[in-house]
Amino acid sequence: MGLPGEYRCYNVDFSREFRYCLEKRIDPLPTHDLSRIQIAVPETEIASESVTELTIDDETVTGGGEDVLATLSDRVESVDPDVLFLNTSDLIPVLFQQADRLDVEFQLGRRPGWQ
């Protein structure tokens, strides 16, 4: 144990990928415009932990839980967005919990699961 200010730490908050770019002097920014999707859900849907209505870009999707998950998953797969804009971060765990509850396969990105 040392006293405050005794040790200096470098690069401790950077991801491995970002550190690699810094060390190799590679620009980490994309060279193309990023594709995106906006997903919004009413607060009542989050509170009930059952999403039966949400808005994808300007289209409102309603229906049973499985239908909403399938529509969202299909849209994400077809657009393959670089960025998801959400009106609340609470949406992601609620969607995955809903998929588990309904025993349906659900993916919201290029990699399985979420963090």
HUZIGI-V188188 format. One record per run of one state. SS is the DSSP state (H for helix, E for strand, - for the rest). FROM is the first residue (numbers start at 1). TO is the last residue. If there is no record, write none. Layout:
ss:SS from:FROM to:TO
ss:SS from:FROM to:TO
This chain:
ss:- from:1 to:15
ss:H from:16 to:24
ss:- from:25 to:35
ss:E from:36 to:40
ss:- from:41 to:42
ss:H from:43 to:48
ss:- from:49 to:52
ss:E from:53 to:56
ss:- from:57 to:58
ss:E from:59 to:62
ss:- from:63 to:64
ss:H from:65 to:79
ss:- from:80 to:82
ss:E from:83 to:86
ss:- from:87 to:89
ss:H from:90 to:102
ss:- from:103 to:115
